[in-house]
Structure formats: structure tokens, C-alpha cells
Amino acid sequence: SGFDPCTRCPVPVWTETALGDYAGAHLRGPPMNKQHVRAWALFDFANSVYPAVITTAVFPVFYVTFVVGEEGGVGELWWGRAVSLSALVVAISSPLLGAIADRGGVRKRFMLFYTAVCLVGVAMMSTLGEGMVVQGFVLFLLANIGFESALVFYNAYLPDIAPPEKQGWVSGLGFGVGYLGSALGLLMVLPLVGDRIELVWPLVSIFFLVFALPAFLVLPKDQPTEMTVAQAARWGVTSFREIVREVWEFTELRNFLLAFFFYIDGVLTVIVMAGVVATETFGFDQQGTIVLFLIVQLSALVGAFALATPTDRYGPKRVLNGVLALWVFVGVAAYFIQNQTLFYGMAILAGLGLGSVQAASRTFLSLLVPGGRGSGQAARIFGFYALCGKASSVIGPMLFGYVTVWAGGNQRPAFLALTGLFLVGLVLLQRVADPRLASD
């Protein structure tokens, strides 16, 4: 180890000076393989049917109103527990699993395993009937842990399949086609919602499986390392404190993850609470809510594509600054809007910010992976990315709920509370140097 001449922090021997470990090292590596990029983006298209149908628009209503079916908020309580517990498991396990995948050379196998867990959990939802509360709870828990954990290893491919000057475009491509997958998934299941809802769950699994297969067939194979999986697991458990310390010592990485923790909390809370807000504050029915989500998915697709090239040209930090300012505007506007027509307009703006904030954030972190392409560090770093995202997603919904209760059931003051999270994230982001600009 040596010392960073600016921060005096210990850094591994393969780093360069100051931002060199984040910028210069990324300039090395083979040219971009377009077949890898297409297969990688297609996995985003495949998996996006899951959050659209299972975590947002269809399964929550089915579980709360039919499977649980009790009044007085019992269904909402069970659903909240399932979401929170799955987020907690992913938050705790992701950094460790990412480190094990890097050290044991099993990133693709881990991605395949957790995808299979998700698919089985969703397919078995077709067995659920009225009153099967615990079974529904367990199946969602398995499916959501599988989905979120697979994303850790999927995201970790980005710095390996794309050079730094193309990572914004590739990340935007993934999210763009992902939102297209969400919209098509909602259209696919919309005729089945109601009397044929038991067909929705296997259909979602089949859609996910078919379009995910190219990723497992085409993406680079796992490379052997000096450790077996069992040895890597033992190393990860016994060295976890050291793993955390090593990541924490990278100043730019640490500052970015802290900013991300706050602003992504606001974004994820908007996603989770969007259906409740649409129905309780703006009077949408379930069909209207699904149509609203379709509009958001399509606008998110446009946002992801529209800002993909600017992310590479101007750097992800500038793009995130603009997008977070947009989120602040949306949060304040939501407080004042009174009718559904204006709410549709706000939903379009939120969708534009949704696609771009996620794509630019993934690009930013990819550029901060120590050692650059092929360094074998990406899964570990994206594990901490998942930790911040999932840990923060517990705070936002609680904040939204407490403020709503404090306001006597009025959700509008909670919109301003979420705006505060965007502002905090925006302020903290200014402490992070943009590695893309540093490499120019």
C-alpha cells in the first residue's frame, strides 16, 4: 500500500495519483463488445417486468385486498413488513456477496442463482388463495430478495463491458429498454387483472426468463481465481470489517455513496408510495393507476435515453445536479397540485427524472470502481451501492408515513419532506469530483 498525496489515506498499490485510480485506470481495457452490451441491456428489459407488476402495480393490491383481505390496515401492515424485511436482507448481504463474487470469480453464477430464486418465487404466486397470508409473505420475500440480489451482479458488469466514455450511454440504454419492458409487461397483464389474475404470475416469470437467457449465454464467463467459492465465503465472513474499511477509505466513493443514500431514498419512496398517493390524494381507481404507471414508464424511458449521451459528454455529476433540481421542483409542485390532469403532467416530469437519475447514478459509481475495467472490484462496490439503496428505502416510507399521520392524514406535507431528501443529496453530491471530467 501507498498513500494518496491529497488525502493521506492508504491506497492499494494499483492506484494512481489523486483521481487517477478512478479516471486514468478506466482508460485501459479492450474495446466495447456490442454483443455483450445488447445481451446486458436485454436483461434490464427482462427483469423490469418484475418491479412493474410484482412490487408496484398488481401484486401489492392482490395481496392486501384478496390474500389478506382484512380491514383496518392489516394487509398494508403485512405488505410493509415483507417489503422492509426483503430490503433489510439485501442491504445486509449485498456487500458480503459482492466481495465473495469478486474473490471467488462467481459473479455470473450468483446472478443466475438469484434470478432463478426470483422466477420460482413469482411463478409459485399462482398457488396463492384467499387467507394464505404467510405463504404470500414468504413467496414475495424470496422473489424480492432474488430480484434485488441479482441486480448487484448485473450492475457490476457495466465497468467491464463498456469503456468510461460510453458507460453513460450503455447505462441509459439498459434503463431505457428496461422501462420499455415495464410498460410492455403492464400491457401484457392488464387484461388478466381481475378474474384471471392467477395467470399473471407465471406469465411474468416466463417473460423474465425468455429475455434474460441471452445475458447468461453471451456475457463474459466467470474467470477462475485463486480461491474456491467456499474459501471466498470464509474470507468474506472473516474479513468483512476489512472490506468495509477498504471501501470507506476511497474518499470520492464514500462521498458519492453518502449523497446517493439520501437522494435515492427520496426516489424509491416516490416509487413505493406512488400508487397510494394516486388513489388516496388524487382519486385514481386501479385501472387508472395502472395507466398512470404506464405513462411514468414511458417518460422514464425517454429520460434514460435523452440524458445517456449528455452523461458521457458532460459527466454524470452535471446530469445528476440537473435531475435532482427537477426532483425538487416535482416535490414542491406535488404539494400544490389539486387535480388529476396536472398530476399527469407531474408524473411525466417525475418519470423523466426517474430514468435519468438511476442511469446517471449507475454510471457515476461505475466510474468510481477502483482499478477500472477488469479490476475484479465491481461486484463488491455495487454491493455497497445496493446497501445504500436498500437501507435508505426503509427511512423514506417511514418519514412519509409519520408526516402524513402528523398532518392528520394529509399526504401533501409528506411531499415536502421527500423534497428535503433530494436537497440533502444534491448538497452532498457537490463534495464528489466527477471522474469522467477528470479523465478528459
C-alpha positions in Angstrom: 0.0 0.0 0.0 0.9 3.6 -0.5 -0.6 7.0 0.4 -2.8 9.2 -1.7 -0.9 12.5 -1.8 -4.1 14.6 -1.4 -5.9 12.7 1.3 -3.0 10.8 3.0 -5.3 7.8 3.0 -3.7 4.4 2.4 -4.5 3.2 -1.1 -3.7 -0.1 -2.9 -0.6 -0.3 -5.0 -2.5 -0.4 -8.3 -4.0 3.1 -7.8 -2.6 6.2 -9.5 -2.5 9.7 -8.1 -5.5 11.6 -6.7 -8.3 10.8 -9.1 -6.1 8.6 -11.2 -7.4 5.4 -9.7 -10.9 6.5 -10.7 -10.2 8.0 -14.1 -6.9 7.0 -15.7 -7.2 3.3 -14.8 -10.6 3.2 -16.6 -9.0 4.2 -19.9 -7.3 0.9 -20.1 -9.1 -2.2 -21.4 -10.4 -3.8 -24.6 -12.9 -2.1 -26.9 -16.6 -2.4 -26.3 -18.2 -5.7 -27.4 -21.6 -4.7 -28.8 -22.9 -8.3 -28.4 -22.2 -8.1 -24.7 -23.9 -4.7 -24.5 -27.0 -5.9 -26.2 -27.3 -9.0 -24.0 -26.7 -6.9 -20.9 -29.3 -4.4 -21.8 -31.8 -7.2 -22.7 -31.5 -8.4 -19.1 -32.7 -5.0 -18.0 -35.6 -5.3 -20.4 -36.4 -8.8 -19.0 -36.2 -8.0 -15.3 -38.2 -4.8 -15.4 -41.5 -6.6 -15.7 -40.9 -7.7 -12.1 -41.0 -4.3 -10.3 -43.8 -3.0 -12.6 -46.1 -5.9 -11.8 -44.9 -7.5 -8.6 -43.7 -4.6 -6.4 -45.7 -1.7 -7.8 -49.0 -2.1 -9.7 -50.6 -5.5 -9.4 -49.3 -7.9 -6.6 -49.5 -5.4 -3.7 -53.2 -4.8 -4.4 -53.8 -8.5 -4.9 -52.0 -9.4 -1.7 -53.5 -6.7 0.5 -57.1 -6.8 -0.7 -57.6 -10.5 -1.6 -54.9 -12.7 0.1 -55.1 -10.8 3.4 -58.4 -9.2 2.9 -58.9 -7.8 6.3 -59.8 -4.2 7.1 -58.1 -1.8 9.4 -54.7 -1.7 7.7 -53.8 -5.4 8.4 -53.0 -6.1 4.7 -50.9 -2.9 4.5 -49.0 -4.0 7.6 -48.2 -7.4 6.2 -47.1 -5.9 2.9 -44.9 -3.3 4.6 -43.2 -6.0 6.7 -42.5 -8.0 3.5 -41.0 -5.1 1.7 -38.9 -3.9 4.7 -37.6 -7.4 5.6 -36.6 -8.1 2.0 -34.8 -4.8 1.7 -33.0 -5.4 5.0 -31.8 -8.8 3.9 -30.5 -7.4 0.6 -28.9 -4.4 2.4 -27.0 -6.6 4.8 -26.0 -9.4 2.4 -25.1 -7.4 -0.8 -21.6 -6.1 0.2 -20.6 -9.5 1.5 -21.9 -11.4 -1.5 -20.3 -8.9 -3.9 -16.9 -9.3 -2.2 -17.3 -13.1 -2.3 -18.3 -13.0 -6.0 -15.2 -10.9 -6.8 -12.8 -13.0 -4.8 -14.2 -16.4 -5.9 -14.9 -15.5 -9.5 -18.6 -16.4 -9.4 -20.4 -13.2 -10.4 -22.3 -14.8 -13.2 -23.2 -17.9 -11.2 -24.5 -15.7 -8.4 -26.6 -13.7 -10.8 -28.1 -16.8 -12.3 -28.8 -18.3 -8.9 -30.7 -15.2 -7.6 -32.6 -14.8 -10.8 -33.8 -18.4 -10.5 -34.9 -17.7 -6.9 -36.9 -14.7 -8.1 -38.5 -16.7 -11.0 -39.5 -19.6 -8.8 -41.0 -17.3 -6.2 -43.1 -15.4 -8.7 -44.3 -18.5 -10.5 -45.5 -20.0 -7.2 -47.6 -17.0 -6.5 -50.2 -18.7 -8.8 -50.9 -21.1 -5.9 -52.0 -18.3 -3.6 -55.6 -18.1 -2.4 -57.7 -16.2 0.0 -56.3 -16.3 3.5 -52.8 -17.6 2.5 -51.1 -14.7 4.2 -47.9 -16.3 5.4 -47.4 -18.2 2.1 -47.8 -14.9 0.2 -45.4 -13.2 2.6 -42.7 -15.9 2.1 -43.1 -16.1 -1.7 -42.7 -12.3 -2.1 -39.8 -12.3 0.3 -38.0 -15.0 -1.7 -38.8 -13.3 -5.0 -37.8 -9.8 -4.0 -34.5 -11.0 -2.4 -33.7 -12.9 -5.5 -34.5 -9.9 -7.8 -32.6 -7.3 -5.8 -29.6 -9.5 -5.2 -29.3 -10.5 -8.9 -29.1 -6.7 -9.7 -25.9 -6.4 -7.7 -24.1 -8.8 -10.1 -25.8 -7.5 -13.2 -24.8 -3.9 -12.4 -21.3 -5.0 -11.8 -20.9 -5.9 -15.4 -21.1 -2.3 -16.5 -17.5 -1.2 -16.0 -16.3 -4.4 -17.7 -18.4 -4.3 -20.8 -18.1 -0.5 -21.6 -15.2 1.9 -21.7 -15.7 5.0 -19.5 -16.6 7.3 -22.4 -19.5 5.0 -23.2 -20.7 4.0 -19.8 -23.4 6.7 -19.6 -24.8 5.7 -22.9 -24.8 1.9 -22.0 -26.3 2.6 -18.6 -29.0 4.7 -20.2 -29.6 2.0 -22.8 -30.2 -0.5 -20.1 -32.6 1.6 -18.2 -34.3 2.8 -21.4 -35.1 -0.7 -22.6 -35.9 -1.6 -19.0 -38.7 0.9 -18.8 -39.9 -0.3 -22.2 -40.0 -3.8 -20.6 -42.0 -2.4 -17.7 -44.6 -0.8 -20.0 -45.0 -3.9 -22.1 -45.3 -6.1 -19.0 -48.1 -3.9 -17.7 -49.9 -4.1 -21.0 -49.4 -7.8 -21.1 -51.1 -8.4 -17.7 -53.7 -5.7 -17.8 -56.4 -7.9 -19.5 -55.8 -10.6 -16.8 -56.2 -8.4 -13.8 -59.4 -9.5 -12.1 -61.0 -12.9 -12.7 -57.8 -14.4 -14.4 -55.2 -12.9 -12.1 -53.7 -16.3 -11.3 -52.3 -16.3 -14.9 -50.3 -13.1 -14.3 -47.6 -14.6 -12.1 -46.4 -17.5 -14.4 -46.6 -15.1 -17.4 -44.3 -12.6 -15.6 -41.9 -15.5 -14.9 -41.9 -16.6 -18.5 -41.4 -13.1 -19.8 -38.4 -12.6 -17.4 -36.9 -16.0 -18.2 -37.1 -15.7 -22.0 -35.5 -12.3 -22.3 -32.9 -13.0 -19.6 -31.4 -16.0 -21.3 -29.1 -14.1 -23.7 -27.4 -12.5 -20.8 -26.4 -15.8 -19.3 -25.4 -17.2 -22.7 -23.4 -14.2 -24.0 -22.0 -12.1 -21.1 -18.4 -12.9 -20.2 -17.8 -16.1 -18.3 -16.7 -16.1 -14.7 -12.9 -16.1 -14.5 -11.1 -18.5 -12.2 -9.4 -17.0 -9.2 -7.0 -18.3 -6.5 -10.0 -19.1 -4.2 -12.8 -21.6 -4.4 -16.3 -20.3 -3.6 -16.1 -21.9 -0.1 -12.8 -20.2 0.6 -14.1 -16.9 -0.7 -17.1 -17.2 1.6 -15.0 -17.9 4.6 -12.7 -15.0 3.7 -15.7 -12.7 3.2 -17.2 -13.5 6.6 -13.9 -13.3 8.5 -12.7 -10.2 6.6 -15.9 -8.2 6.3 -14.8 -5.4 8.6 -11.6 -5.0 6.5 -13.7 -5.0 3.3 -15.8 -2.1 4.6 -12.7 -0.2 5.7 -11.1 -0.5 2.3 -14.2 0.8 0.5 -14.6 3.6 3.1 -11.0 4.8 2.5 -11.8 5.9 -1.0 -12.9 9.5 -0.4 -14.8 10.1 -3.6 -16.5 6.7 -3.4 -17.5 7.3 0.2 -18.9 10.8 -0.6 -20.9 9.6 -3.6 -22.5 6.7 -1.7 -23.5 9.1 1.1 -25.1 11.5 -1.3 -26.8 8.6 -3.1 -28.1 7.3 0.2 -30.3 10.4 0.6 -31.5 11.2 -2.9 -32.2 7.6 -3.9 -34.2 7.3 -0.6 -36.5 10.1 -2.0 -36.7 8.4 -5.4 -37.5 4.9 -4.0 -40.1 6.4 -1.7 -41.9 8.1 -4.6 -41.9 4.7 -6.4 -43.3 2.8 -3.4 -45.9 5.4 -2.5 -47.0 6.5 -6.0 -50.0 4.1 -6.1 -51.2 5.1 -2.6 -50.8 8.8 -3.5 -52.6 8.4 -6.8 -55.6 6.6 -5.2 -55.9 8.5 -1.9 -54.9 12.0 -2.7 -55.9 12.3 -6.4 -58.7 9.8 -6.6 -57.5 7.2 -9.2 -59.0 3.7 -9.4 -56.8 0.6 -10.0 -57.2 0.8 -13.8 -56.3 4.5 -13.7 -53.3 3.8 -11.5 -52.0 1.2 -14.0 -52.4 3.7 -16.9 -50.6 6.3 -14.8 -47.7 3.8 -14.2 -47.6 3.2 -18.0 -47.2 6.9 -18.6 -44.4 7.1 -16.0 -42.6 4.1 -17.5 -42.7 5.6 -21.0 -41.5 9.0 -19.8 -38.7 7.3 -17.8 -37.7 5.5 -21.0 -37.4 8.9 -22.7 -35.4 10.4 -19.8 -33.0 7.5 -19.7 -32.3 7.7 -23.4 -32.3 11.5 -23.6 -29.6 12.0 -21.0 -27.4 9.0 -21.8 -25.2 10.8 -24.3 -25.0 14.0 -22.1 -23.9 11.9 -19.2 -20.8 10.8 -21.3 -20.2 14.3 -22.8 -20.7 16.4 -19.7 -20.1 13.9 -16.9 -22.7 12.2 -14.6 -22.3 14.8 -11.9 -23.7 17.6 -14.0 -26.5 15.4 -15.2 -27.4 14.4 -11.6 -27.3 18.1 -10.5 -29.9 19.0 -13.1 -32.1 15.9 -12.5 -32.1 16.4 -8.7 -33.1 20.0 -9.2 -36.0 18.6 -11.3 -37.0 16.3 -8.5 -37.0 19.2 -6.1 -39.4 21.0 -8.4 -41.7 18.0 -8.7 -41.8 17.6 -4.9 -42.8 21.2 -4.4 -45.3 21.1 -7.2 -47.0 17.9 -5.8 -47.8 19.9 -2.7 -49.9 22.4 -4.6 -51.4 20.4 -7.4 -55.1 19.7 -6.9 -56.5 17.9 -10.0 -55.7 14.7 -11.9 -54.8 16.5 -15.2 -51.9 18.4 -13.6 -51.0 15.3 -11.7 -50.5 13.5 -15.0 -48.1 16.3 -16.1 -46.2 16.0 -12.8 -46.0 12.2 -13.3 -44.4 12.7 -16.7 -41.8 15.0 -15.2 -41.1 12.5 -12.4 -40.7 9.8 -15.0 -38.2 11.8 -16.9 -36.2 12.3 -13.6 -36.7 8.6 -12.7 -35.0 7.1 -15.7 -32.1 9.6 -15.8 -31.3 9.7 -12.1 -30.9 5.9 -12.0 -28.9 5.7 -15.2 -26.6 8.5 -14.3 -26.1 7.2 -10.7 -25.1 3.8 -12.0 -22.6 5.4 -14.5 -21.1 7.6 -11.7 -20.5 4.6 -9.5 -19.1 2.5 -12.3 -16.5 5.2 -13.0 -15.6 5.2 -9.3 -14.8 1.4 -9.2 -11.1 1.3 -8.1 -8.8 0.0 -10.8 -11.2 0.3 -13.7 -12.1 -2.4 -16.2 -11.2 -5.9 -15.3 -10.0 -5.0 -11.8 -12.3 -7.6 -10.1 -13.7 -5.0 -7.7 -17.0 -4.2 -9.3 -19.4 -6.6 -7.6 -18.1 -5.6 -4.2 -18.6 -1.9 -5.0 -22.1 -2.4 -6.4 -22.8 -4.5 -3.3 -22.3 -1.3 -1.2 -24.4 0.6 -3.8 -27.3 -1.9 -3.1 -26.6 -1.5 0.7 -27.2 2.3 0.4 -30.2 1.9 -1.8 -32.0 -0.7 0.3 -31.0 0.7 3.7 -32.3 4.2 2.7 -35.5 2.8 1.3 -36.6 2.0 4.9 -36.3 5.6 6.1 -38.2 7.3 3.3 -41.5 5.4 3.6 -41.4 5.8 7.4 -40.8 9.5 7.1 -43.7 9.7 4.6 -46.0 7.8 6.9 -45.1 9.8 10.1 -45.5 13.1 8.4 -48.9 12.1 6.9 -50.1 11.0 10.3 -48.8 14.2 11.9 -50.7 16.1 9.2 -54.0 14.3 10.1 -53.9 12.0 7.0 -53.0 14.7 4.6 -50.2 13.4 2.3 -49.2 16.8 0.9 -46.8 17.8 3.7 -45.0 14.5 3.2 -44.2 15.5 -0.4 -42.2 18.4 1.1 -40.4 16.0 3.5 -39.3 13.9 0.5 -38.1 17.1 -1.3 -35.8 17.6 1.7 -34.1 14.3 0.9 -33.4 15.4 -2.7 -32.0 18.7 -1.4 -29.7 16.9 1.1 -28.5 14.5 -1.6 -27.9 17.4 -4.0 -25.8 19.3 -1.5 -23.7 16.3 -0.6 -23.1 15.5 -4.2 -21.2 18.7 -4.6 -18.4 17.1 -2.5 -17.8 14.5 -5.1 -15.4 15.1 -8.0 -16.7 13.9 -11.4 -14.2 11.2 -12.5 -15.4 11.4 -16.1 -14.3 15.1 -16.3 -11.0 14.3 -14.5 -10.1 11.9 -17.2 -10.6 14.4 -20.1 
